[in-house]
Amino acid sequence: MSKVTITLKKSVIGSKPDQVATVKALGLKKTNSSVEQELTPQIKGMLHKVRHLVEVKEN
């Protein structure tokens, strides 16, 4: 599997509770925080759900 760097670009304030939970499950806490994850089908689904809040870069 390839690795991706996920960065939270927008605040979760005003987002739906399930989107907030998804961002937290990805390991993101504050705006502009970044994490590196393996690109599994589960992570792809999570990224699709919050694609308007995050920026994804492939490593």
N, CA, C and O atoms as a MOPAC input file, in Angstrom:
PM7 MOZYME 1SCF
protein

 N      0.84200 1    -1.18900 1     0.00000 1
 C      0.00000 1     0.00000 1     0.00000 1
 C      0.88600 1     1.25200 1     0.00000 1
 O      1.99000 1     1.25800 1     0.54500 1
 N      0.37500 1     2.28300 1    -0.61600 1
 C      1.11700 1     3.53700 1    -0.62900 1
 C      0.74300 1     4.36600 1     0.60100 1
 O     -0.28900 1     4.14500 1     1.23400 1
 N      1.59400 1     5.30500 1     0.91100 1
 C      1.33500 1     6.19400 1     2.04500 1
 C      0.86100 1     7.53900 1     1.52900 1
 O      1.26800 1     7.98000 1     0.45400 1
 N     -0.00400 1     8.19000 1     2.30200 1
 C     -0.47900 1     9.52600 1     1.97200 1
 C     -0.34500 1    10.41300 1     3.20100 1
 O     -0.42800 1     9.95000 1     4.33800 1
 N     -0.13800 1    11.69100 1     2.94300 1
 C     -0.11600 1    12.68200 1     4.00900 1
 C     -1.43600 1    13.43000 1     3.95100 1
 O     -1.81100 1    13.97100 1     2.91000 1
 N     -2.13700 1    13.45700 1     5.07700 1
 C     -3.45000 1    14.08700 1     5.15400 1
 C     -3.32100 1    15.32100 1     6.03500 1
 O     -2.82200 1    15.23800 1     7.15700 1
 N     -3.77300 1    16.47100 1     5.52600 1
 C     -3.70000 1    17.73100 1     6.25800 1
 C     -5.10400 1    18.30700 1     6.39700 1
 O     -5.84200 1    18.39400 1     5.41600 1
 N     -5.47000 1    18.69600 1     7.60700 1
 C     -6.76800 1    19.31800 1     7.85400 1
 C     -6.67000 1    20.78200 1     7.44500 1
 O     -5.95000 1    21.54600 1     8.08800 1
 N     -7.37100 1    21.19100 1     6.39600 1
 C     -7.26900 1    22.54600 1     5.86700 1
 C     -8.38800 1    23.46500 1     6.33100 1
 O     -8.21500 1    24.68400 1     6.33300 1
 N     -9.53000 1    22.91400 1     6.72300 1
 C    -10.64700 1    23.73700 1     7.18600 1
 C    -11.07500 1    23.25200 1     8.56100 1
 O    -10.89100 1    22.08600 1     8.90900 1
 N    -11.64200 1    24.15200 1     9.32600 1
 C    -12.11000 1    23.82200 1    10.66200 1
 C    -13.33700 1    22.92000 1    10.58200 1
 O    -14.09900 1    22.97500 1     9.61600 1
 N    -13.51900 1    22.09400 1    11.60100 1
 C    -14.68500 1    21.21900 1    11.65200 1
 C    -15.87600 1    21.88600 1    12.33600 1
 O    -16.93200 1    21.27200 1    12.48900 1
 N    -15.70600 1    23.13500 1    12.74600 1
 C    -16.81400 1    23.85800 1    13.37100 1
 C    -17.94000 1    23.99900 1    12.35900 1
 O    -17.73300 1    24.47800 1    11.24400 1
 N    -19.12800 1    23.57800 1    12.75600 1
 C    -20.28500 1    23.65800 1    11.87400 1
 C    -20.47300 1    22.43500 1    11.00600 1
 O    -21.47100 1    22.33200 1    10.29300 1
 N    -19.52800 1    21.50100 1    11.05000 1
 C    -19.65400 1    20.27000 1    10.27400 1
 C    -20.58300 1    19.29600 1    10.99400 1
 O    -20.85400 1    19.44100 1    12.18600 1
 N    -21.06600 1    18.30300 1    10.25000 1
 C    -21.93100 1    17.28900 1    10.83500 1
 C    -21.13800 1    16.44800 1    11.83200 1
 O    -19.93100 1    16.26600 1    11.66700 1
 N    -21.80300 1    15.93900 1    12.85600 1
 C    -21.09700 1    15.15200 1    13.88100 1
 C    -20.34700 1    13.93900 1    13.32600 1
 O    -19.28100 1    13.59100 1    13.83300 1
 N    -20.88900 1    13.29400 1    12.29200 1
 C    -20.18000 1    12.14200 1    11.73900 1
 C    -18.91400 1    12.56100 1    11.00600 1
 O    -17.94600 1    11.80200 1    10.96500 1
 N    -18.90600 1    13.75400 1    10.42800 1
 C    -17.69600 1    14.26000 1     9.77800 1
 C    -16.64300 1    14.63500 1    10.80700 1
 O    -15.45300 1    14.40600 1    10.59300 1
 N    -17.07400 1    15.20600 1    11.91600 1
 C    -16.14500 1    15.53800 1    13.00500 1
 C    -15.51000 1    14.25800 1    13.53800 1
 O    -14.30600 1    14.22300 1    13.79400 1
 N    -16.30500 1    13.21600 1    13.70500 1
 C    -15.79600 1    11.93900 1    14.20000 1
 C    -14.82500 1    11.31900 1    13.20200 1
 O    -13.84100 1    10.70100 1    13.60800 1
 N    -15.07900 1    11.46700 1    11.92300 1
 C    -14.19100 1    10.92800 1    10.89600 1
 C    -12.84200 1    11.63000 1    10.92700 1
 O    -11.80100 1    10.98000 1    10.83300 1
 N    -12.85300 1    12.95400 1    11.05700 1
 C    -11.60000 1    13.71800 1    11.13700 1
 C    -10.80700 1    13.28600 1    12.36000 1
 O     -9.58900 1    13.12600 1    12.28500 1
 N    -11.48200 1    13.10000 1    13.47400 1
 C    -10.81300 1    12.66800 1    14.69700 1
 C    -10.24800 1    11.25700 1    14.52900 1
 O     -9.14600 1    10.97300 1    14.99900 1
 N    -10.99200 1    10.37400 1    13.86300 1
 C    -10.54100 1     9.00000 1    13.64200 1
 C     -9.33200 1     8.94600 1    12.72100 1
 O     -8.52100 1     8.02500 1    12.82200 1
 N     -9.20000 1     9.91000 1    11.83000 1
 C     -8.02800 1     9.98200 1    10.95800 1
 C     -6.78900 1    10.42400 1    11.72900 1
 O     -5.67100 1    10.27600 1    11.23800 1
 N     -6.97800 1    10.96700 1    12.93700 1
 C     -5.85000 1    11.39600 1    13.76200 1
 C     -5.56700 1    12.88300 1    13.67100 1
 O     -4.52900 1    13.34800 1    14.14100 1
 N     -6.48700 1    13.63900 1    13.06500 1
 C     -6.29700 1    15.08300 1    12.91200 1
 C     -6.95400 1    15.80700 1    14.08700 1
 O     -8.06300 1    15.46600 1    14.49700 1
 N     -6.25700 1    16.80600 1    14.61900 1
 C     -6.77800 1    17.50200 1    15.78600 1
 C     -7.05700 1    18.97400 1    15.51300 1
 O     -8.16500 1    19.45300 1    15.75500 1
 N     -6.06400 1    19.68700 1    15.01400 1
 C     -6.21400 1    21.12200 1    14.77100 1
 C     -6.08200 1    21.41900 1    13.29100 1
 O     -5.57000 1    20.59800 1    12.53000 1
 N     -6.54100 1    22.58900 1    12.88200 1
 C     -6.36200 1    23.03100 1    11.51200 1
 C     -4.86800 1    23.06400 1    11.18900 1
 O     -4.05900 1    23.48200 1    12.01700 1
 N     -4.51600 1    22.63300 1    10.01000 1
 C     -3.14400 1    22.52900 1     9.50900 1
 C     -2.33000 1    21.41700 1    10.16500 1
 O     -1.11900 1    21.34700 1     9.95700 1
 N     -2.96100 1    20.55000 1    10.94800 1
 C     -2.23900 1    19.39000 1    11.46600 1
 C     -2.18700 1    18.32700 1    10.37500 1
 O     -3.09300 1    18.24400 1     9.54500 1
 N     -1.14000 1    17.52000 1    10.37200 1
 C     -0.95400 1    16.50600 1     9.34100 1
 C     -0.66600 1    15.15600 1     9.96200 1
 O     -0.07000 1    15.06100 1    11.03500 1
 N     -1.09900 1    14.10800 1     9.26900 1
 C     -0.77700 1    12.73600 1     9.65400 1
 C     -0.42900 1    11.96200 1     8.39500 1
 O     -0.83600 1    12.32600 1     7.29200 1
 N      0.33000 1    10.88600 1     8.57600 1
 C      0.66900 1    10.01700 1     7.45800 1
 C     -0.03500 1     8.68600 1     7.68100 1
 O      0.08800 1     8.08400 1     8.74700 1
 N     -0.76800 1     8.23100 1     6.68300 1
 C     -1.54800 1     6.99700 1     6.78800 1
 C     -1.27400 1     6.10100 1     5.58600 1
 O     -0.89200 1     6.57900 1     4.51800 1
 N     -1.47300 1     4.80100 1     5.77000 1
 C     -1.47700 1     3.85600 1     4.65200 1
 C     -2.78600 1     4.06600 1     3.89400 1
 O     -3.82400 1     4.30400 1     4.51100 1
 N     -2.74700 1     3.98200 1     2.58500 1
 C     -3.93400 1     4.20100 1     1.77200 1
 C     -4.67800 1     2.88500 1     1.58900 1
 O     -4.49300 1     2.18700 1     0.59200 1
 N     -5.52500 1     2.55500 1     2.56700 1
 C     -6.35600 1     1.35800 1     2.52200 1
 C     -7.75200 1     1.74700 1     2.04100 1
 O     -8.07300 1     2.93400 1     1.99800 1
 N     -8.58400 1     0.77900 1     1.68200 1
 C     -9.96000 1     1.11300 1     1.28000 1
 C    -10.74300 1     1.84800 1     2.38100 1
 O    -11.58400 1     2.69600 1     2.08500 1
 N    -10.46600 1     1.52300 1     3.63200 1
 C    -11.15100 1     2.19400 1     4.73700 1
 C    -10.75600 1     3.66500 1     4.81000 1
 O    -11.61200 1     4.53100 1     4.99100 1
 N     -9.47200 1     3.94900 1     4.67100 1
 C     -8.98300 1     5.32600 1     4.71400 1
 C     -9.50900 1     6.10000 1     3.50700 1
 O     -9.87100 1     7.27000 1     3.63400 1
 N     -9.55500 1     5.45400 1     2.32900 1
 C    -10.10100 1     6.10900 1     1.13800 1
 C    -11.54200 1     6.54900 1     1.36500 1
 O    -11.93300 1     7.64800 1     0.97200 1
 N    -12.33200 1     5.68200 1     2.00400 1
 C    -13.73100 1     6.02000 1     2.29200 1
 C    -13.84300 1     7.17800 1     3.26500 1
 O    -14.70500 1     8.04300 1     3.11200 1
 N    -12.96900 1     7.19600 1     4.26700 1
 C    -12.97600 1     8.28500 1     5.24100 1
 C    -12.58800 1     9.60100 1     4.57200 1
 O    -13.18000 1    10.64400 1     4.84800 1
 N    -11.58300 1     9.54200 1     3.68500 1
 C    -11.15200 1    10.75100 1     2.98200 1
 C    -12.24500 1    11.26400 1     2.05400 1
 O    -12.41900 1    12.47300 1     1.90500 1
 N    -12.97900 1    10.35300 1     1.43400 1
 C    -14.07100 1    10.77100 1     0.54900 1
 C    -15.15400 1    11.50800 1     1.33700 1
 O    -15.75000 1    12.46400 1     0.84000 1
 N    -15.40400 1    11.05900 1     2.56400 1
 C    -16.45000 1    11.65600 1     3.39800 1
 C    -16.10200 1    13.08400 1     3.81700 1
 O    -16.99500 1    13.91900 1     3.95700 1
 N    -14.82300 1    13.36900 1     4.01700 1
 C    -14.40700 1    14.70300 1     4.48800 1
 C    -13.50500 1    15.39300 1     3.47300 1
 O    -12.64200 1    16.18600 1     3.84800 1
 N    -13.69900 1    15.09600 1     2.18800 1
 C    -12.80700 1    15.61500 1     1.13200 1
 C    -12.81700 1    17.13200 1     1.04900 1
 O    -11.86000 1    17.71700 1     0.54200 1
 N    -13.88100 1    17.79700 1     1.53700 1
 C    -13.94300 1    19.25700 1     1.49400 1
 C    -13.18300 1    19.90200 1     2.65800 1
 O    -13.00700 1    21.12000 1     2.68400 1
 N    -12.73600 1    19.09400 1     3.61600 1
 C    -12.02800 1    19.61600 1     4.78600 1
 C    -10.53300 1    19.33200 1     4.76300 1
 O     -9.76400 1    20.00200 1     5.45300 1
 N    -10.11600 1    18.34900 1     3.97700 1
 C     -8.72000 1    17.89700 1     4.02600 1
 C     -8.02200 1    18.04200 1     2.68400 1
 O     -8.65800 1    18.18700 1     1.64000 1
 N     -6.69800 1    17.99900 1     2.74100 1
 C     -5.86200 1    17.97100 1     1.54500 1
 C     -5.00400 1    16.71000 1     1.62900 1
 O     -4.42600 1    16.40900 1     2.67400 1
 N     -4.92900 1    15.98300 1     0.52300 1
 C     -4.22400 1    14.70300 1     0.50400 1
 C     -3.06900 1    14.78900 1    -0.47900 1
 O     -3.23200 1    15.21700 1    -1.62200 1
 N     -1.88200 1    14.36800 1    -0.00400 1
 C     -0.70300 1    14.30000 1    -0.87800 1
 C     -0.15200 1    12.88800 1    -0.82100 1
 O      0.02400 1    12.32600 1     0.26100 1
 N      0.12200 1    12.31300 1    -1.98900 1
 C      0.71700 1    10.98500 1    -2.02000 1
 C      2.22200 1    11.08900 1    -1.82200 1
 O      2.87000 1    11.99900 1    -2.33900 1
 N      2.76300 1    10.15000 1    -1.06900 1
 C      4.20800 1    10.14700 1    -0.80000 1
 C      4.90300 1     9.20400 1    -1.73800 1
 O      6.12400 1     9.05800 1    -1.67400 1

